[in-house]
Amino acid sequence: MSGHDSKYFSTTKKGEIPELKEELNSQYKDKRKDAVKKVIAAMTVGKDVSSLFTDVVNCMQTENLELKKLVYLYLINYAKSQPDLAILAVNTFVKDSQDPNPLIRALAVRTMGCIRVDKITEYLCDPLQRCLKDDDPYVRKTAAICVAKLYDINAELVEDRGFLDTLKDLISDSNPMVVANAVAALAEIQETSSQPIFEITSHTLSKLLTALNECTEWGQVFILDALSRYKASDAREAEDIVERVTPRLQHANCAVVLSAVKMILLQMELITSTDVIRNLCKKMAPPLVTLLSAEPEIQYVALRNINLIVQKRPTILAHEIKVFFCKYNDPIYVKMEKLEIMIKLASDRNIDQVLLEFKEYATEVDVDFVRRAVRAIGRCAIKLERAAERCISVLLELIKIKVNYVVQEAIIVIKDIFRRYPNTYESIIATLCESLDTLDEPEAKASMIWIIGEYAERIDNADELLESFLETFPEEPALVQLQLLTATVKLFLKKPTEGPQQMIQAVLNNATMETDNPDLRDRAYIYWRLLSTDPEAAKDVVLAEKPVISDDSNQLDPSLLDELLTNIATLSSVYHKIPDTFISRAKSAATRPEDDDYAEGGETAYSETPSHAVDGTGASPSNISHAETKQQVQATAEISAPVPDLLGDLIGIDNAIVPVDQPTTPTEPPLPVLLPASTGQGLQISAHLTRQNGQIFYAMMFENNTQGVLDGFMIQFNKNTFGLAAAGPLQVPSLQPGSSVRTLLPMVLFQNVSPDPPSTLLQVAVKNNQQPVWYFSDKISLHVFFVEDGRMERATFLETWKSLPDTNEVGKDLPNSIINNVDATIEHLAAYNIFFVAKRRNANKDLLYLSAKIPRGIPFLIELTCVLGVVGVKCAVKTPSPEMAPLFFEAMETLLK
């Protein structure tokens, strides 16, 4: 390599970030604007440009609206990670909120609402107050939404400053879009509040119906959804509301149509006139049909909603069944939904058309769709008694095609038809038996075996047919084995001849001696005992008359259906599940000092009396988040004695209660006291976080040193670095005077994450029926979060170490730590999920390399340097989250003492 080649290793380029920094501080406006655009582009593709925060904020002082919007966008993204620097932008926000240009005023208040930093929140109140009463409707409508955002950050502040009353006043605004946004904001706040915030009165109703005709399509959706929660006082009022909402059915936006349908359906419950209901059903049909001409995705959403609607009001689309016939180019998910609705709409009047369609579908190429089509024919037979014979004829025609999966699906549904209409269509059994050799699917085999056993007396060669299945008995799936066992017993009871007797002996031997399946073995033993002791009793049990199965096409429970109908045009109506089953709402209730008891309806309303904070640790009531979680148990649900849930105890995941005189392990260390009896008016609480079998628990001990019984315990955790929250209610029995109890409370992560820098602080609030709320602080130790799959191979460790920038490496001396024996230390750390990777010796020092991982897959690559037996260990850690290093060092100091 020549001496001139060194030029390739030197460059005049400063790198992307320094160049952007220079451009952002340029004296030329255009250059600054282009630089901000580059920053936003880099941010959009995932590059970290947070180091330019101060430089971008300096560009806020501009008259250029486009540039201001870009800077505000950057601020929204990075303010959370730079809360102290975000304060620099406050003066500009306040100034912009008084700008002559309404667009800038609205932009300022909207951005301040989007920046979820507590320090900025207090500065937002005055500009928001002005903007809510601004002369320009665009500013007012933006401010209305901002109130909902502020409520989510700090509910108490919103109530104290009277924003809710101002928001309610905006419902009477002259501009319909302001009304719509005020309704949207109040509805959003009501979702997260346990108190009645937004109640529609007859006066409000009139204003909302007036605004409905003039606002934008999404404004109409907000208003219609709000109106759907209004219960009319009588049938006349319900008719008037429906009359004014009906024109929305002609809207081009699908969301407006579905919201209008929901509104009308709910009001129809109060309308008594059959003529009015008939007319409304006729009016709702065309818009619903029109939805099916949209894109496939919208069709699917519409079909899932229609599925609910026809279960409640089948007459709406009773004459429109043809629109649900499948097209050749429909996606499979649309076809499946159409099938379901066709079954629901099938009637004696249209069954011939429907069966022709189903028969056509059964010859298509998509196997799953064909199976569903064949099953749909069977479901129609079960639903419509007069059409059952025609359905069976179609099924027999399909069996003659000899397509294997069609035959097998047909046999499955014919078994159900036999259950629905016993002793009616048994003449077709001979045709079914011809297909015995082709059966290879467990459900089809089980169905055919059931038919043979059930009608053994009518099938001359039933024993031969069953014997053909018995040859492969040990290899058959459990479903087939169970059915074979029962069918053989039926055959023996109906034809107690020598052949069936040998068969039953062979089957019972197989099922009791040769199988590992406990269900099969237990059933075989019961049959054996019955047959050997009382054959007549066996007949009464095995050959008892079976209940007739019913139509399952309206699968939903009426109460569930009613609840889903109130959620039409939401995800709930697509999933067919109530919202609480797939989303968790954190309810916040801004409470008052006098609300020292439970709020109405069992919600928690903690006292805000500062005197109950412990040790001045900062866990004061004003800091505790009042998000309602499912940690509440009703005060009446007392547990009389500390009896553990044995099933939960067995699998080690339940919130097991352990009496103090029976500790979980003899060597269990005492829990640190967090609330001493002197502070807790006789109640003493000890607790700490622990990890067991891959699950984090909060181990707690309650001691009652008062003169009375304490019960109705509840717990709540403030926002914290890891979002720790209780996974279920705190189960503590009634505490008698002088008694104590231990409990393990399962915890979940990332439920209530604090936006502040990482901290070991865990603030807790505990309440019972007899005392005020007690607040205390605990310390989070990071080693509790180290997961079991944190082990790394040496090559992976090296690769990960090299891939992380040097800035991500943090070192610290642990002056009070000591390592006496390397192997013992490795074993000790492994117990806390810190795994050994490699070791080496440098001069007289030992270097250990270890790995650990916390939830969300964040690894910690660790280097420990020590002199054996000498106090003082040097610890270095490299991680994608270097801000967690202080917590890590604190944990290591604890573990290496």
N, C-alpha and C positions, 0 to 999 in steps of 0.2 A: 504493500500500500504506500503510495508516494506521499510526500509531505503536503502536496497541494490538495489532497483529498479531504482535509479537515474542514474545507468550506461547506461540505455537505452536512456537517454537524452544527453549523452556526446559522442563525436566521435572524432577520430583522423584524419578523412578525411578533407582535406582542401576545397574540392569542385572541380568541373571540370576545371574552368578557372585558379585557382592558380596552379593546377597540370600541366596543359598545359604550363603555364608560366614557371614553373620550368624545364620542359622537353625542351622547346624551348631554354633555356639558358644552356643546358647541354654541357659538354665538349666533349661528344661523338657525332660524325657525324650522326651515324645511329639513335640515339635517337632523335636528332633534326629533322631528316628527317621524322621519324614516327610521331613526334609531329605536324609537318606542315601538314602531311596527315590527322591527326585527326582534326586539325583546319579547313581544307578544307571540310572534311566530315560534321563537325558541321555547317559550313557556308552553305553547300549545302542543308541541311534539314531545314534551316531557323533559326538557333540559332544565336544570336548576339555575335560575337567574335571580335568586333571592338576594345575592350579594350586591345587586344593582338597585336595591330598594331606595336608598337615599337619593340616588341620581334620578330615578324615575319620578319620585315624589316632587323633586324640584321642578319637573316639567308641568306640574299642575297649574302653575300660575300662567295661564294662557287664555286668550279669548277664543282660540280655535276649538270648536265644539268636538270635532273628530278626535283631536289629540286628547282632549279632556276625557272623552269616553274611553280611549285606550288606556290612559293612566288609571282611571277608576277601575277598569277591568283587571289591571295588574294588581291594584291594591286589594281588591276582593280576594284574589287568589293567594296573596302572600301575607296579608295583615295578621293572620292567625300565627304564622311562624315568626313574625317580627312585631309583636304587640307594642313594644316600647317605641319603635320607630314609627309605627302607624299613627301615634299621637301627633307626629309632626304634620300630618295631613288635616288635623281637625280644624284648624283655623280656616283653611281653604274651603272645607266643607261648609262651615258656618257662613262664610262669606258668600259662597255660591248659592246657598239656600235663600239669599236675599237678592240674587242677581235679577236684573230687569227681564232677562230672557226666561220664560216659564220652562223651557226645555232643560235649561241648566239648573233651575231650582228643583225640578223633579228628579233630575239625574243625581244631584247631590244627596237628596234625602233617600233616594232608592239605594245608592251605594252605601251610605252610612248604615242602612238597615241590613245590608248584605254582609257587612263586616262584623262577624260575630266575636268581637273583642270587648270584654266587660269594661275596659277603661274608656272605650269610645262611646259606649251605650249612654253614659250620663250626659255626654255632650250632644247626643241626638235629640234629647227631649224638647229643648226650646225650638230648634228648627222644625221639628215635626209638628209641634203645637201651631206654629205659624202656617205651615204648609197645609194642615188640615182645614184651615180657614182661609186659604188662599183664594184670590179672585178668579184664578184660572182653573177650570175643571180638570185639566190634564194633571196639574200639580196635586189637586185634591184626591184624585183617583189613585195616584201613585202613593200618596201619603197614607191612604186607607190600607193598602196592602202592607205598608211599612209597619203599621201598628201590630199586625199579626206576627210579623217577624220579630218585633221587639218583645211581644208577649212570650214568644218561644224562648227568648234569651232571659228575660226578667219579668215574670208575670206581676210581681208586686209593684214594680215601678210603673207599669201600665195602669194598674188600678189606682195607685196613689196619685198619679198625675191627671187622672180623669179622662184618659184617652178612650176608654170604652164608651163613656157617655157621648163624647164627641163623635165617635164612630156610629153610634145609634142615631145621632142627629143627622148624619150624612144620608141615612135612608130616606129622609125627606128632601134631599137635594134636588135641585131643578134639572141637573144633568143625569140622564139614565145610566151613563157609564160609571159615574161616581157612585150611584146607588148600587149598581152591580158589584163593584169592587168592595164597597162597604159590606154588602151581604156576604161576599166571598171571605172577607177578613173575619167577620163575626162567626161565620160557620166554622172556619178553621180554628178559631180560638175556642169555640164551644166543644170541638172534638177533643181538645187537650185539657179542658177544664172540668172539674167535678161540680162546679156551681152553674146554675142556669144563667147563661150570659145573653143568649139570643132567643127571645121568645116572640113569635109573630102574633100580633093582636089584629083585631078587625081593622083598626086604623092603619097599621103597617101593611096589612094585606092589600088594601086599596092602592097604596103607593107602589108596591111591588108589581102588581098587575098592570098598572099604568106604565111603569118603566119597562116592562117586559116587551112591549111592542116597539120600543125605540132603541134599545141598546144592541150591542154587537152579539154575534152568535154565542160567544163564550160567556158573555154577560147573561144571556138568556139561560144558559145551562146552570150558572150559579143560582139565579133567581128561581128557576124551576125546581132545583134540588132543595132549596130552602123551603119553597112552598109545599113540597111533598111531605115535609115534617109538620105541616099545619093541619090540625084536625078541625074540620068544619063543625059548626054548632048544630046544624041540622041538614036534612036532605036538600032543602031549598038553597042554602048557602053553597053546598057542595056542587049543585047543578050550575049555579052562577059562576063559580070558580072554573069548572070544567069548560063552560061555554067560552070563557075568555082565553083559556089555554088551548083549546082545540085548534085554532089557526096555526099553532106552532107545529102541528103534525105535517104541514106542507113544506116545512123548511128544508133547505138543501143539505144542511149539516146533519149527519147521522146522530151526533151526540145530542143535539137539540130535540130530534125526533124521539129518541129513546127516553130522554128526560121528561118529555111531554107525556109519553105513554105511561111512564112510571107514575107521574103525577095524577093522570086520569084514572089509572087502575086503583090507586089508593083512595081517591075520592069516591070511586064507584061503590066502595064498601058501604058508604053512608046513603047512597041513592036508593030509594025504594021503588021508583016507577020502572016497571019492566020495559015500557016503550022507550024511555030515555036510555036505559042500559043497552037495549037492542040497537038503537041508533048509534050509540057510542062504539059498540063492537064493530058495526059496519064502517064507521069512520076510521077506526084504527087499523083495519085490514090493509088498505092500499099503501099507506106509508111503510108498514112492516114488509110488505111484498117488495116495495121499491128498494129497500135496503139490500135485497138479494141480487141486485144488478150491479152492486159495487165491486171493488177489488176483493179477491179471495179472503184476505185477512179481515176486512170489514164484514164480509159475509159470515165468517166464522163467529165473530163477536156477536153479530146480529142473531145468528142461529142459536147460540148459547142463551141469549136473552129470550128469544122466541120460545125455546124449550121450556123456560119457566112460565112464560105468559100462557102457553096453551095448556099447561097443567092447571092453571087457575081459571082461565076462561077459554076453553077449547072452541067455543062458538065463534070467536074472533076470526079464526082462520079455517073453520070447518069446510068452507067451500073453496079454499085456495090450495088444496093438497097438491095440485099439479105443479105449483111453483117450486115444490120441494123435490121434484123428480131430479135425479142426478144427471148432470151433463157429462159427456165423455171426457172433457178437459178439466173438470173440477178437481182440485187437489184432494188427496185422500181424507184429510181432516174435515173438509167441507162435506164430502160424501157421507162420512160416518155420522155427522151431526144431522144431515138431512134424513138419513135412515131412522134415527131416533124420533125425529119429529113426525115422520110418516106413520110410524107405529102408533104414536099418540093420537094422530088425527084419523087413523083407520076406523071405519064404521061399516055397518052392514050395507050402507048405500054406495060406498066407494071401494069396497074390498076387492072387487074384480080388477079394477084398474091398478090397485096397489100390488096385488099378487102378480099381475103381468110384469110390472116393473121389477119386483123382487126376483122373479124368475129370470128376467133378462140380466140382472146384476149377477146372478149366480153362475153365469157363463163368462164373466169377465176374467181378466188375467191376474188381477191383484188378489192374492190368496186371502189376505186378511179381510178385504172387502167382501169377497165371496162368502167367507164364513159368516160374517155379520149379516149378510143378506139372507142366508139360509136360516140363521137363528131368528131373524126378524119374521120370517114366515111362521115359525113355530110360536113366536110371541103373539102374532096376530090370531093364531088358532086358539091360544089360551085366553086371549082377551075377548074374542067374538065367538060365542058358542055356535051360532047359526052358520058361521063361515068356516068352522073347524074342518068339515069334510072337504071343502074346496082346497083348504090349505094342505091337507094330507095328500090330496091328489097331486098337487104341485110338487110336494116333497118326493112322492113316489116316482114322478117323472124325472126328477133330478137324480134319484138313486139309479135309475136305468141308464143315465149317461155314463156311469161307471168311473167318474172322476173321483179318485181316492178321497181327497179332503172334503169334497162335497158329500159323498156318501157318509163319511164319519160324522160330519156336522149334522146331517139329516137324522142320523140315528140318535144323536144326543138330544135333539129337539123333540123327536118322536117319543122318547122316554118321558119327557115333560108333559107331552100331550096325553099319554097314557095315564099319568098321575092326575091330570086335570079332568079327564073323562074316563074313569075306570069302566071296564067291561063294555066299551063302545066300539073301538076300532081295532080289536085284537086280530081281525082277519088278515091284517097286513104283516103279521109276524113272520109268516113263511117267506115273504119277499125280503124282509130284513135279514133272515138267516142265510140267504144266498150270499150275502156280502161278508160273512164271518171271516173268511180267509184274508180279506184285504185290510182288516182293522189293525192298526199299529200304534194308535194314539191312546194314552191311558184313559182319557175321559170317554172316548168312543167305546173302548173295550168295556169299561165299567158300566156304561149305559146298556150295552148289549147283554152283559151278564145279568144286570138287574132285570131286564125284560125277560130273559130265559128263566130266572129264578122265580119272578113274580107270576109268570104264566106257565110254570113247569107242567101243571096238570093238563094243559091244552097242547103242549108240544110233545109229540110222541118220542122224539129222540133227544129230549132235554138232557138226559144223563150223558149221552155221547157228545153233545155240544159243549157241555161244561167240562167234560174230560179233556177235550182238546185244549182248553185253557190251563187245566191243572198240570199239564206236562211241563209248563214253564213257570209254575207257581213261585219258586224261590227267586227267580230273576225279575218278576213283575214289580212295577211300582206299588207303593203302599195303597194307593187308591183302588187299584185292580185287585190286590190281595184281599182287602177288606170286603169288597163287593163279592169276590169269589167265595169267601168264607160264608157270608150271609146267604148267597144264592144256593150253595151246596146244602146248607142247613134247611133252607126252604124246600129244596128238592127232596131231601130225606123225609121231612115231615109230611110232604104231600104224597110221596111214593116210597114208603118204607120197605123197599125191596132190597135184594142182595147187592145189586150194582151201586145204588146210592149209599148203602151202608158202608161198603168198602171205600167209596169216595170220601165220605164224611170222616172216616177213620184216618185216611191219608192226609186230608186237609188239616184236621185238628192236630195231628202229629207234627206236620210241617209248621203250623202256625204257633205251636207252643214250644217246640224243641229247636227248630232250625232258624228262627227269626230273631232279630235284635230290636224289632219295632215293638215298643211297649203297648201301643194301642191295639195292634193286631193280636199280640199275645194275650192281653187282658180280655179282649172280646172272645177269643177262642176258648179261654178258660171258663168264661161265663156260659157260653153255649154248651161246652162239655158238661159242666155241672148241671145245667138245666136238662139236657138230654138224658143224663144218667140217673137223675133223681125223679124228675116228673115231666115226661114227654108232653103231657097235656098242657102243663104250664108253659112249656117251651112253645107250643102252638099258639097259645094266647099272646105270648110276647112277640114271637117272630112273625106270625101271620096276622097280627092285629090289623084292623082297618086303618089305612093311612089317611091323614088329613088331606083334603083336596087342595092342591096348590092354586094360587090366584095370580091374576095378571100383575106383572111387576113393571109395567111401562110407566106408571106414575110413581117413581121410586121415592120421591122426597116426602118426608113427613110434613103434614100441613103447617105446623108451626114454623118449621125450617123454611118451607116455601114462602110463607108470609114474610119472614125476615129477609129472605133473598130478594123478594119483589121490592122491598124498600131500598134495595141496593142495586137496582137495575141501572145499566150504563156505567157500572164500576167493575173493577177486577173481580169483586165478589160474585157477580152474576156470570162471569166467565168461568171461574173455578167451581161455581156451585158450592161455595163454602162461605160461612159468615166471616166477616173481616177479622174478628178476634182470633180465628184459628191460623191465620197466616201473617198477621202483622201485630206488632206490639206497640201500643200507644203509651207514651209517658205522660200521664195526666198531671198537670201542675195546678195547684190550687193556692192562690195567694191568700195567706191566712192572716189572722189578726191576733193580737195578744190575748184577747178574751176567748178565742176559740181554743181553749185548752183541752177540749174533749173531741170525740170523733165528730167529723162533719156528717151531715145527714146522708143516709144511704151507705154508711160503713166506710166512707173515704177517710183517709188520714188527714187530720188538721192539727199539725204540731203547734205547741205553744211557742211563742217567741219571747218568753221572759228570759233575759240574758243571764239571770242569776243561776241558771241551771247548767251553765257550761262548766266543764271540769278543768282545773289547773290552768286556766287561761291559755289553752293550747291553740286557740283560734277556731275551734269547732263550734263557734257560737251559732245561735239560731239563724242569724242573718246570712251565715255562710252556707247553711245546710240547704241543699236542693230539695224542693218539695215535690219532685216528680213522683207521682203515684206508681208504685209497682205492685206486683202480685204478692208482696211479702206480708199482706195483711190477713189476719185471721179474725173472725168475728168474736167479740168478747164473750158471747154466750157459748161458744164451742169449747167448753172447758175439758181438759183431760184429767180424769180423776186420779190417775196414778202414773208414775213414770214407767209404763210398760212399753218396751220397744216394739216397733213393727218388725216381726220376725222375718217376713219375706224380704223387706228392705235391708234388714241386717245381714241376711244371708248373702245377698249379692253385693253388699257393701256400697250402695249408692244412696241409701235413704238418709233422711235427716233423723238419724237414730237418737233416742234419748237414753242417756246412760246415767244411772244414779251414782252419786259421788262415792258411796261405799262399795261400788262395783266398778272400778276404773277399767277402761278399755284394755289397757295393758299394765302389768304391774310396775313397769319401769317408766311409765308416762310422766314427763316432767310437769311440775306445777305450772299453771297458766299465769302470766303476768296480770296483776290487778290493774285495770284501766279506770274503773269507777269505784273508789273506796267507799265503804259503808258510811263513813263520816260525811262524805259529799252526797251520797245517794239516799239520804234519809233512812239508812238501815239496809238498803239494797246494795250488794257488792257484786260487780261484774268483772270477771277475768276472761281474757280472750287472746287468741293469736291465730294467724293464718297458718294452715298446714296443708301439705300435699299427700294424698293417699291414693294409691292405685290409679295415678294419672288424673285425679280430680282434685280441685282446690276446695278446701272446706274452711269454714270459720269455726274453730273449736271454742266453745263458750262455756262458762260456768256461772250460774246465778246462785247467790246466797241471800236468803231472806233473814235479816237480823231485826226485822220489825216485829210488832206485836200482832199484826193482822195477816190475812191471806193475801198474796199478790197473784193476779192472773191476767189473762188477755195480753200477753207480751207480743209486741211487734217491733220490727227493726227496719231501719232505712240507712243507706250509705250515700254520702255526698259524692259528687263528681270526683273522680280520681284518675291517676295516670293510666291505669289499666282498665278503667271502666268496670271495676268490680261491683257486682250487685248480687243480691240473694237469688238463688235459682228457684226458691219456693218459700212458703210461709215459715216463720220461726215457730217451731213446735216445742213449746215449753209448757209443762203441766202447771196446775195451780200449786203455788209454792206456800206450804204451811210455815208458820213462824218457826225459825230455828233450822229449817231444812235447806238443802241445796241440790242442784241438779246440773248435770253436764249435757251439752247437745252439740252435734256436728251439723252445721248449716252449710249445705252445698252452695257453691258460688259459681257465677257465670262471668265471663269476661266481655269487655267492650260494649257494655250496655249504657254506660253513663260516663263517657270519657271526658276528662277535664281538658280544656284547651291550653291550660298553663304548662310551663316547662315541666319535665319529669320530676316527680317528687315522691318521697316515701310516705307522705302523709295520707292516712285513711281516716276520714271523719265519719263517725257513726252516731246515730240517734236511736235510742231505745225507749219504748213507751209501754206502760201497763195501765190497767183500769183504775188503779188506786193512786198513782203518783203522776207528777208532771213528766214531760219529756226530758230524758237525760242525754246530754251530749258529751262524747268523749273522743279522744284521738288515739289511734293505733299507728304502728309503724309497719309499712310494707317492706318485706325482705325479698329481694329479687330472686333468690334461689328457689322460692316457692313456685315461681313461674317457669323454671327450667323444665322442658318437656322431655319425655322418655326417648324420643328419636333424634337427640342432638349429637349422637356419635358420628364422627367423620373418619374416613380413611385418610391415610397420610397424603396421598396424591390429591385428594379433594381439598384437604386442608391447605396445602401449598397453593393450589390453583385459586382457591377462594381468597387467600391472603394476598396473592399477587393482583387479583382482579380489583381489590379495594384500594382506593387512593391512600397515600400516606397520611393525608389530613384526617383520615378516619381512625388512625392509631392514637391511643391515649395511654399514658403511663402514670403510675403512681407508686410511691413507697408505702408499704404497709408496716410501720415501725413496731407494732405490737404483735405481729404474726410470726410464727416459727414453724419450720418443717424439720422434724427430727428423723423421720424415716420416709423415704420416697414411696415405697410400696404401700405403706400404711396410709399415706396421704392420698395416693391415687385411689385406693379402695374407699377411703372416707368421702372423697369428692364424688366418686361414682354413685354413692348412695343418694347424692343430691342432683343427679343427672348432669354432672360435669365430667366428661369422658376423656381419658388419656389418649393422646395421639402419638407422641414421641418424646424422647428425652436425650439430652447430650450433656457432656461435661466440658466446661471451658475454664482452664486453670483450676482453681479450687472451688469453682461454683457449679452447681447443678441447675440445668435449664429444663423445665417441664413445659410441654406443649399440650394444651387441652382444648376441648371444644364443648360448647353448650348452645342451646337454642331456646328462645322464648316463643310464645304463640305468634301466629302470623309469619312463621318461618324466619325470624330474625336471628342469624347466627352470631355467636361470640367466639372469636379465635383468641386464645389466651396463652401468654408466655409468662411463666413464673421463674424468677431467678433468685437463688438462695444459696447460703452456705449452711449445710446440715447442722442442726443443733444451735445455730446462732439466731438470736432474735432479729427480725427485720427481713422482709421479703419484698422484692421488687416485682410489681405486677404490670404487665402491658396487655392491652386488649385492643383488637381491631374488629370493627363491626359496622354494618351499614347504618346503624343508629348511634353515632358517637355521643349524642346527648344523653344516652342511657348509661354512659360509663360511670358517673358518680354513684349511681345506684348499684352498679355491678361491684365497684370497689368496696362499698359498704358491706355488701353480701359476702365478699371474699374475706374481709377482715373478720366477720363473724365466724366463718367456716374454718379459718386457719388459726384460731386462737389456741 
